[in-house]
Amino acid sequence: ISSILASLNVIVTIMNLRAPGMTYHRMPIFIWSWLITAFLLLAIMPILAGTVTMLLTDRHFGTSFFSAAGGGDPLMFQHLFWFFGHPEVYVLVMPAFGIISEIIPTFSRKPLFGANLMVYAIACIAILSFIVWVHHMFVTGVGVYVKIFFMFTTLLVAVPTAIKIFNWTATMYKGSLTFETPMLFAVGFLFLFTLGGLGGLMLGIVPADYQYQDTYFVVGHFHYTIVAGVYFAILSGVYYWLPKWSGRMYSMPLAKWHFWLSLVSLNVTFMPMHFVGLAGMPRRIPDYALQFADFNMIASIGAFAFGLSQLLFLVLL
Protein backbone atom coordinates (compact mmCIF):
# COMPACT_ATOMS: atom_id res chain seq x y z
CA ILE A 1 0.00 0.00 0.00
CA SER A 2 2.81 2.41 0.90
CA SER A 3 4.56 1.74 -2.43
CA ILE A 4 1.36 2.28 -4.42
CA LEU A 5 0.48 5.50 -2.58
CA ALA A 6 4.03 6.84 -2.82
CA SER A 7 4.06 6.10 -6.56
CA LEU A 8 0.75 7.90 -7.06
CA ASN A 9 2.18 10.83 -5.11
CA VAL A 10 5.29 10.97 -7.33
CA ILE A 11 3.30 10.69 -10.59
CA VAL A 12 0.71 13.30 -9.62
CA THR A 13 3.38 15.69 -8.34
CA ILE A 14 5.44 15.42 -11.52
CA MET A 15 2.44 15.75 -13.84
CA ASN A 16 0.56 18.54 -12.06
CA LEU A 17 3.07 20.57 -10.07
CA ARG A 18 5.83 21.35 -12.56
CA ALA A 19 7.13 24.91 -12.69
CA PRO A 20 5.63 27.13 -15.43
CA GLY A 21 7.41 26.45 -18.73
CA MET A 22 8.83 23.14 -17.48
CA THR A 23 7.74 20.91 -20.33
CA TYR A 24 8.27 17.14 -20.19
CA HIS A 25 11.25 17.39 -22.50
CA ARG A 26 12.91 19.95 -20.25
CA MET A 27 12.56 17.85 -17.12
CA PRO A 28 15.81 16.63 -15.55
CA ILE A 29 16.63 12.97 -16.27
CA PHE A 30 16.48 12.27 -12.53
CA ILE A 31 12.82 13.31 -12.45
CA TRP A 32 12.08 11.24 -15.58
CA SER A 33 13.66 8.20 -13.98
CA TRP A 34 11.42 8.63 -10.94
CA LEU A 35 8.30 9.09 -13.05
CA ILE A 36 8.96 5.86 -14.93
CA THR A 37 9.90 4.04 -11.70
CA ALA A 38 6.62 5.15 -10.13
CA PHE A 39 4.62 3.73 -13.06
CA LEU A 40 6.53 0.45 -12.74
CA LEU A 41 5.79 0.22 -9.02
CA LEU A 42 2.15 1.00 -9.64
CA ALA A 43 1.93 -1.86 -12.14
CA ILE A 44 3.72 -4.56 -10.12
CA MET A 45 2.80 -3.98 -6.49
CA PRO A 46 -0.82 -5.20 -6.81
CA ILE A 47 0.53 -8.44 -8.32
CA LEU A 48 2.80 -8.98 -5.33
CA ALA A 49 -0.10 -8.17 -3.00
CA GLY A 50 -2.34 -10.70 -4.73
CA THR A 51 0.36 -13.36 -4.71
CA VAL A 52 1.19 -13.03 -1.01
CA THR A 53 -2.52 -13.00 -0.20
CA MET A 54 -3.00 -16.30 -2.05
CA LEU A 55 0.06 -17.71 -0.30
CA LEU A 56 -1.32 -16.59 3.05
CA THR A 57 -4.69 -18.26 2.44
CA ASP A 58 -2.87 -21.42 1.24
CA ARG A 59 -0.85 -21.50 4.44
CA HIS A 60 -3.57 -20.70 6.96
CA PHE A 61 -7.05 -21.03 5.47
CA GLY A 62 -6.99 -24.29 3.52
CA THR A 63 -7.11 -22.91 -0.02
CA SER A 64 -4.88 -24.48 -2.67
CA PHE A 65 -3.89 -21.86 -5.24
CA PHE A 66 -0.32 -23.14 -5.27
CA SER A 67 -0.78 -26.63 -3.83
CA ALA A 68 -0.86 -29.46 -6.38
CA ALA A 69 -2.63 -31.69 -3.84
CA GLY A 70 -5.73 -29.48 -4.05
CA GLY A 71 -5.55 -28.93 -7.81
CA GLY A 72 -3.41 -25.78 -7.62
CA ASP A 73 -0.18 -25.09 -9.49
CA PRO A 74 3.11 -24.48 -7.64
CA LEU A 75 4.59 -23.04 -10.88
CA MET A 76 1.92 -20.35 -10.88
CA PHE A 77 3.53 -18.94 -7.76
CA GLN A 78 6.84 -18.64 -9.58
CA HIS A 79 5.20 -16.96 -12.57
CA LEU A 80 3.39 -14.44 -10.38
CA PHE A 81 6.40 -13.83 -8.19
CA TRP A 82 8.79 -13.21 -11.07
CA PHE A 83 6.24 -11.12 -12.95
CA PHE A 84 6.57 -8.83 -9.93
CA GLY A 85 10.20 -9.65 -9.21
CA HIS A 86 11.82 -8.76 -12.49
CA PRO A 87 10.34 -5.28 -12.96
CA GLU A 88 11.19 -4.80 -9.26
CA VAL A 89 14.96 -4.91 -9.94
CA TYR A 90 14.43 -2.18 -12.55
CA VAL A 91 12.54 -0.23 -9.89
CA LEU A 92 15.81 -0.37 -7.92
CA VAL A 93 18.08 0.58 -10.80
CA MET A 94 16.11 3.34 -12.59
CA PRO A 95 16.51 6.03 -9.91
CA ALA A 96 20.18 4.98 -9.87
CA PHE A 97 20.36 5.69 -13.62
CA GLY A 98 18.79 9.08 -12.87
CA ILE A 99 21.39 9.90 -10.20
CA ILE A 100 24.29 8.91 -12.47
CA SER A 101 22.79 11.03 -15.27
CA GLU A 102 22.93 14.08 -12.98
CA ILE A 103 26.44 13.49 -11.63
CA ILE A 104 28.48 12.58 -14.72
CA PRO A 105 27.52 15.81 -16.62
CA THR A 106 28.33 17.90 -13.52
CA PHE A 107 31.87 16.59 -13.08
CA SER A 108 32.47 16.46 -16.84
CA ARG A 109 31.37 20.12 -17.19
CA LYS A 110 29.27 19.13 -20.20
CA PRO A 111 25.56 18.59 -20.81
CA LEU A 112 24.42 14.96 -20.89
CA PHE A 113 25.03 13.46 -24.34
CA GLY A 114 21.73 12.54 -26.04
CA ALA A 115 19.48 13.45 -23.10
CA ASN A 116 16.20 12.75 -24.92
CA LEU A 117 17.49 9.40 -26.08
CA MET A 118 18.33 8.58 -22.46
CA VAL A 119 14.68 9.15 -21.50
CA TYR A 120 13.49 6.89 -24.32
CA ALA A 121 16.03 4.26 -23.25
CA ILE A 122 14.70 4.28 -19.67
CA ALA A 123 11.12 4.02 -20.96
CA CYS A 124 12.15 1.20 -23.28
CA ILE A 125 13.77 -0.74 -20.40
CA ALA A 126 10.61 -0.22 -18.35
CA ILE A 127 8.38 -1.68 -21.08
CA LEU A 128 10.73 -4.60 -21.75
CA SER A 129 10.96 -5.38 -18.04
CA PHE A 130 7.41 -6.80 -18.18
CA ILE A 131 8.17 -9.36 -20.87
CA VAL A 132 11.30 -11.04 -19.50
CA TRP A 133 10.15 -12.74 -16.28
CA VAL A 134 10.43 -16.32 -17.58
CA HIS A 135 14.23 -15.99 -17.87
CA HIS A 136 14.22 -16.81 -14.15
CA MET A 137 12.38 -20.03 -15.00
CA PHE A 138 14.19 -21.57 -17.99
CA VAL A 139 14.61 -24.89 -16.15
CA THR A 140 11.00 -25.22 -14.96
CA GLY A 141 9.82 -27.05 -18.08
CA VAL A 142 8.20 -24.18 -20.00
CA GLY A 143 7.81 -24.72 -23.76
CA VAL A 144 10.78 -24.24 -26.06
CA TYR A 145 9.17 -21.40 -28.06
CA VAL A 146 8.35 -19.63 -24.82
CA LYS A 147 12.03 -19.91 -23.86
CA ILE A 148 13.15 -18.51 -27.22
CA PHE A 149 10.77 -15.54 -26.92
CA PHE A 150 11.95 -14.70 -23.42
CA MET A 151 15.58 -15.18 -24.41
CA PHE A 152 15.16 -12.59 -27.17
CA THR A 153 13.36 -10.07 -24.93
CA THR A 154 16.01 -10.55 -22.22
CA LEU A 155 18.86 -9.91 -24.64
CA LEU A 156 16.93 -6.95 -26.04
CA VAL A 157 17.12 -5.18 -22.66
CA ALA A 158 20.88 -4.93 -23.29
CA VAL A 159 20.29 -2.48 -26.17
CA PRO A 160 18.76 0.50 -24.27
CA THR A 161 21.09 -0.23 -21.33
CA ALA A 162 24.11 -0.09 -23.64
CA ILE A 163 22.79 3.18 -25.14
CA LYS A 164 22.84 4.63 -21.62
CA ILE A 165 26.37 3.35 -20.90
CA PHE A 166 27.69 4.77 -24.20
CA ASN A 167 25.92 8.10 -23.61
CA TRP A 168 27.47 8.45 -20.15
CA THR A 169 30.86 7.61 -21.64
CA ALA A 170 30.32 10.12 -24.48
CA THR A 171 29.39 12.75 -21.88
CA MET A 172 32.80 12.26 -20.23
CA TYR A 173 34.64 12.25 -23.58
CA LYS A 174 36.62 15.51 -23.99
CA GLY A 175 35.00 16.92 -20.84
CA SER A 176 36.89 18.84 -18.14
CA LEU A 177 36.84 15.88 -15.77
CA THR A 178 37.46 16.16 -12.06
CA PHE A 179 37.24 13.15 -9.78
CA GLU A 180 35.52 14.23 -6.60
CA THR A 181 33.90 11.49 -4.53
CA PRO A 182 30.50 11.49 -6.31
CA MET A 183 32.25 11.17 -9.68
CA LEU A 184 34.46 8.33 -8.39
CA PHE A 185 31.39 6.36 -7.35
CA ALA A 186 29.68 7.19 -10.66
CA VAL A 187 32.63 5.94 -12.72
CA GLY A 188 32.85 2.88 -10.45
CA PHE A 189 29.17 2.31 -11.17
CA LEU A 190 29.81 2.58 -14.90
CA PHE A 191 32.55 -0.07 -14.98
CA LEU A 192 31.06 -2.55 -12.53
CA PHE A 193 27.45 -2.25 -13.66
CA THR A 194 28.63 -3.00 -17.19
CA LEU A 195 30.42 -6.12 -15.91
CA GLY A 196 27.26 -7.18 -14.08
CA GLY A 197 25.21 -6.58 -17.23
CA LEU A 198 27.52 -8.78 -19.30
CA GLY A 199 26.98 -11.55 -16.74
CA GLY A 200 23.26 -11.01 -17.27
CA LEU A 201 23.68 -11.49 -21.02
CA MET A 202 25.31 -14.85 -20.30
CA LEU A 203 22.42 -15.83 -18.03
CA GLY A 204 19.87 -14.77 -20.64
CA ILE A 205 20.99 -17.37 -23.17
CA VAL A 206 18.86 -20.49 -22.62
CA PRO A 207 21.35 -23.36 -23.18
CA ALA A 208 24.00 -21.51 -21.19
CA ASP A 209 21.52 -20.77 -18.42
CA TYR A 210 20.97 -24.51 -17.91
CA GLN A 211 24.54 -24.51 -16.57
CA TYR A 212 24.37 -21.24 -14.62
CA GLN A 213 20.85 -21.63 -13.17
CA ASP A 214 20.83 -21.48 -9.36
CA THR A 215 24.61 -21.38 -9.04
CA TYR A 216 26.76 -18.76 -7.35
CA PHE A 217 27.31 -17.22 -10.81
CA VAL A 218 23.82 -15.73 -10.47
CA VAL A 219 24.68 -14.38 -7.02
CA GLY A 220 27.83 -12.74 -8.43
CA HIS A 221 25.90 -11.24 -11.35
CA PHE A 222 23.11 -9.91 -9.15
CA HIS A 223 25.45 -8.23 -6.68
CA TYR A 224 27.52 -6.60 -9.42
CA THR A 225 24.32 -4.93 -10.65
CA ILE A 226 22.75 -4.13 -7.27
CA VAL A 227 25.72 -3.45 -4.99
CA ALA A 228 28.28 -2.16 -7.50
CA GLY A 229 25.39 -0.65 -9.45
CA VAL A 230 22.52 0.63 -7.32
CA TYR A 231 24.38 0.97 -4.02
CA PHE A 232 27.30 2.82 -5.64
CA ALA A 233 24.84 5.13 -7.38
CA ILE A 234 23.08 5.85 -4.07
CA LEU A 235 26.42 6.63 -2.39
CA SER A 236 27.30 8.80 -5.38
CA GLY A 237 24.03 10.72 -4.91
CA VAL A 238 24.50 11.04 -1.15
CA TYR A 239 28.02 12.47 -1.56
CA TYR A 240 26.73 14.77 -4.31
CA TRP A 241 23.72 16.18 -2.43
CA LEU A 242 24.73 15.79 1.22
CA PRO A 243 26.38 19.24 1.45
CA LYS A 244 23.17 20.70 -0.01
CA TRP A 245 20.97 18.71 2.40
CA SER A 246 22.97 19.43 5.52
CA GLY A 247 24.82 22.68 4.85
CA ARG A 248 28.04 20.94 5.90
CA MET A 249 30.92 19.58 3.81
CA TYR A 250 32.26 16.13 4.61
CA SER A 251 35.93 15.17 4.74
CA MET A 252 36.99 14.58 1.12
CA PRO A 253 40.06 12.39 1.91
CA LEU A 254 37.94 10.13 4.14
CA ALA A 255 35.25 9.90 1.43
CA LYS A 256 37.87 8.85 -1.12
CA TRP A 257 39.15 6.20 1.29
CA HIS A 258 35.56 4.97 1.52
CA PHE A 259 35.38 4.70 -2.27
CA TRP A 260 38.67 2.88 -2.82
CA LEU A 261 38.16 0.44 0.06
CA SER A 262 34.60 -0.27 -1.14
CA LEU A 263 35.73 -0.74 -4.74
CA VAL A 264 38.52 -3.19 -3.93
CA SER A 265 36.64 -5.19 -1.28
CA LEU A 266 33.52 -5.39 -3.46
CA ASN A 267 35.47 -7.04 -6.27
CA VAL A 268 37.25 -9.35 -3.83
CA THR A 269 33.83 -10.39 -2.52
CA PHE A 270 31.77 -10.89 -5.67
CA MET A 271 34.26 -11.76 -8.41
CA PRO A 272 35.17 -15.20 -6.93
CA MET A 273 31.44 -16.03 -6.80
CA HIS A 274 31.40 -16.11 -10.60
CA PHE A 275 34.22 -18.65 -10.56
CA VAL A 276 32.71 -21.02 -7.98
CA GLY A 277 29.36 -20.68 -9.78
CA LEU A 278 30.85 -21.71 -13.13
CA ALA A 279 32.56 -24.60 -11.32
CA GLY A 280 29.13 -25.75 -10.13
CA MET A 281 28.59 -24.45 -6.60
CA PRO A 282 24.81 -24.13 -6.08
CA ARG A 283 23.04 -21.22 -4.36
CA ARG A 284 21.18 -21.61 -1.03
CA ILE A 285 23.53 -24.31 0.18
CA PRO A 286 24.23 -25.06 3.87
CA ASP A 287 27.61 -26.64 3.19
CA TYR A 288 29.78 -26.78 0.09
CA ALA A 289 32.31 -29.19 -1.41
CA LEU A 290 35.91 -28.75 -0.33
CA GLN A 291 37.11 -27.59 -3.75
CA PHE A 292 35.15 -24.33 -3.29
CA ALA A 293 36.70 -23.51 0.10
CA ASP A 294 39.50 -21.21 -1.11
CA PHE A 295 37.32 -18.92 -3.21
CA ASN A 296 34.68 -18.81 -0.46
CA MET A 297 37.40 -17.80 1.98
CA ILE A 298 38.48 -14.95 -0.34
CA ALA A 299 34.84 -13.85 -0.71
CA SER A 300 34.38 -13.89 3.08
CA ILE A 301 37.46 -11.74 3.65
CA GLY A 302 36.23 -9.34 0.96
CA ALA A 303 32.76 -9.22 2.53
CA PHE A 304 34.13 -8.36 5.99
CA ALA A 305 36.34 -5.67 4.43
CA PHE A 306 33.37 -4.29 2.48
CA GLY A 307 31.20 -4.21 5.59
CA LEU A 308 33.91 -2.47 7.63
CA SER A 309 34.55 0.11 4.90
CA GLN A 310 30.85 1.08 5.10
CA LEU A 311 31.49 2.10 8.73
CA LEU A 312 33.63 4.90 7.27
CA PHE A 313 30.48 6.15 5.55
CA LEU A 314 28.67 6.27 8.91
CA VAL A 315 31.61 8.20 10.37
CA LEU A 316 31.34 10.67 7.48
CA LEU A 317 27.61 11.08 8.01
N, C-alpha and C positions, 0 to 999 in steps of 0.2 A: 504494500500500500504506500509506504514512504517513497519507494522508487518511482511509482506511477505518479504520485502527487508532485514530487520534485520535478519529474520530467515535464509534466503539464505546466508547472510554474516556469521552467526554463523556456519552453516553447512559446507560451503566451507572452512572457516578458520580451523575448527577442522579436516576436512578430508585432506586438502592439506598442512597445515602449522605446522604440529606437529614436535617436535624436532626429530633429528635422533635417532632411537632406541625406540622412544615412540610408541609402538604398541597399538592397541585399548584396549587390556586387561590390559595395564599398565596405561592407562589414569585415572586421579583422578575421583572419583564418581561425583564430582561437574560438571566436564566437560561433563561426560556422561549424567547427568540430563539435561544439557543445549542442548546437541545434540538432545535428544529425544523430549524435549520441542519444539525445533525449527521445527522438523518434524511435530509435532502436529499442531503448528501454521500455518505451510505451508498448511496443509490439511484442516483446518477449516475456515481460513480467507476468502477464495473465496466464501464459502457458505454464510457467513455473508454478504459479499459485494453484492452477488446476491439477498439475501433476502431483504436487505434494499433498493436496487435499485427497486425491484418489489413493495415494500411498498410505495416508493417515487412516482412511476408512478401511483399506485392506488390512492394516495392522490391527486396528482396534474395534472395527464394527462389522467384521465378517463379510465384507464385499470381496469380489475377486477380479478387479480390473487387471491386475498384473499377475494373478496366480493361475497357473495352468490347471491346477486341480479343480478350480471352479469355472473353467472355460475362459479364463482371461489369457493375456499374452504378455509374458515377461519382457519380450522384445519391444513391446509398445512403450514400456517405461523408458528404455534406452532411446527410442525415437523421440519421445516427448522431451526427455531430459536434454538430449543433444540439440534438438531444435531450439531450446532455450540456450544451451551451453555454448554453442559456437558463436552466435551473435554476441553473447555476453563477453567473450574475450575481446571482441572489437569495441564493445562498450568501454573496456579498460583502456584500449590502445588509442582510441580516437582523440580523447582530450590530450593524450600524450603527444600525438601528431600536432595538435593545435599549439601546445606549448613550444615544441621544437620549432614550429613555423614562425613563432614570435622571436625566439632567441637567436637563431642562426642569422637572420637579416640584421639584427641589432649589432652583433659582434663582427659582422662582415661589412658593416656600414654600406649596405646595398639593399634595395627592395627585394622582396622574395621573388625568385625567378618563376614566371608562369603562375601567378597567384590564382587566377580563375581556374586554370587546369587543376591546381591542387584541390580546389573545392569539388570539382567534378570527380576527381580521383577518390576523395573521401566518400562522396555520395555513391560512387560506383562500388567501392568496397562494402558499404553498408547494404546495398541491394544484393550483392553477391553473397554476403554473409548468411543470407537466409536459404541459399540453395547449395550448401556444402556439408550439412550436418552428418550425412552418412559416411563421410571420410573417417569418422571415429568408429565406424561399425563395419569396415570392410571384411572382417573375419566372422561376422554373425550369420553368414549364409544368405545375404541379400542377392538378388539376381545379377547376372553378369552385366546386363545392359545398364542396370541401375548403378553398378560400380563404375562403369565407363563414364556415364553422365556426371557422377559426382567427382570423378577424377578430373575431368575437364574443367568443371566449375572451380574446383580447388586450385588447380594450376592457374586458372584465369585470374584469381585474386592477386597473383604475383605481378600482374601487369600494372594495375593502378598503384600498387605498393612500390614497384620499381620506379614508376613515374615520380612518386614523391621523393624517393631516395636520390634520384638523379637531379631533381629540381633543387633539393637542399644542397647537393654538391655543387650545382651550377651557381647557386646563390653565393657560395664561398669562393668560387673561382674568380680570381683577380679582384677580390674584395680586400679592404684594409683590415685584415684579421687581427684580433687580439684574443688571447686565451684566458679570460677571467674564468672563475669557477663555473658559472652557468654554461659558458661555451664549451668548457672541458667536458662537462656531463653530456652536453648535446652532441658533441663529436663522438664521445664514447657510445652514446645511444646509436648514432649512425652506423658505426662499425659493427657493434655487437648485435643490434637488431637485424642487420643484414645477414649476419652469420646465422642467427636464429631462423630467419626467413628461408634461408637456403636449406636448413634442416627440415623445415616444413615442406619444401618442394619435394624432398626425398620421401617424406612420409605420405605425400599426396599421391604417389604413384602406386597403383594397386599391388602389382606383384612384389614390389620392394616392401610395401607396407606389411605384407604377410610376415616378413622377417623382422620388421621393426616393431610391430604391434605389441603394446604392453611390455616393452623393454625399457631400460633406463635411457635409451636413445630419446624416447619421447619426453622423459623428464628433463634431459639436457636441453632439448629443443624448446620446450615450454618455458624453462627458466631463462634461456637466452632472450626470449621475446618479452617475458613479463618482468623479470628482475633487471636484466641489462637494458631492456626496452622501457617498459612503463615506469619502473621504479627510478631509473636514471633520469627519465624525463621529468618525473615529479620533483626529484632533488634539484634538477636544473631549474625548474620553475620556482621552487622555494628559494634557491640562492638568488634568482633573478629578481623576485618580487619582495623578498623578506625586508630589505631596507625600506621599501615603499610601505609595506604593511606596518613595520614597527618603528620607523624613524631612526633606527640604529643600524650601523654597519657592522658586519661580523668580521672576524679575523681572517683575512684572505689567505695567509700561509697555512693556517689550520684547515681551512676549507679545501685547499689544494691537496693537503695531506689526506683528507677524507676521500677526495676523488681517486688519488693514485692507489691508496690502500684498497679501496673498494674495487677498483678496476682489476688489480692484480689478483686479489683474493677471490673475486667473482669467477675469473677464468680458471683459477686453480680448483674451484669448487665444481663448476658445471661442465668444463671441457672433458674431464675424465669420464663423466657419466655417458657421453657419447660412445666412448671406447668400450666400456663394460656392456653398454646396451647392444652394440654391434656384435660383441662377443657372446651375447645371449643371456645377460642377466635380466630376469624379469622384474617388473615393478611390483610394489605391494608385497614384499617378500620378507618374512621374519628373519631368515638366515640365508646366507648366500654361500655358494661354492668357494673353496679356498683360492681358486685362481683369480677371483675378483678382489681379494683382500687388499692388495697393494693400492690399486686405483681408488678403492673405497676409503682407504686411509688418507690418501692425498686429498680426496674430496672433503673428508671430515676436517682435516687441518685447514683447508681453504674456507670451509663453512664457519669454523670458529673465528678465523681471522676476519672474515666478512662481517660476522656478527659484532665482533669487538670494534671494527672500524666504524660501525654505525653509532657506537657510543660517542665517538668524536662529534657526530652530527648533533647529538643531544647536548653535548658541551657547548657547541656553537649556538644552538638555540637558546 
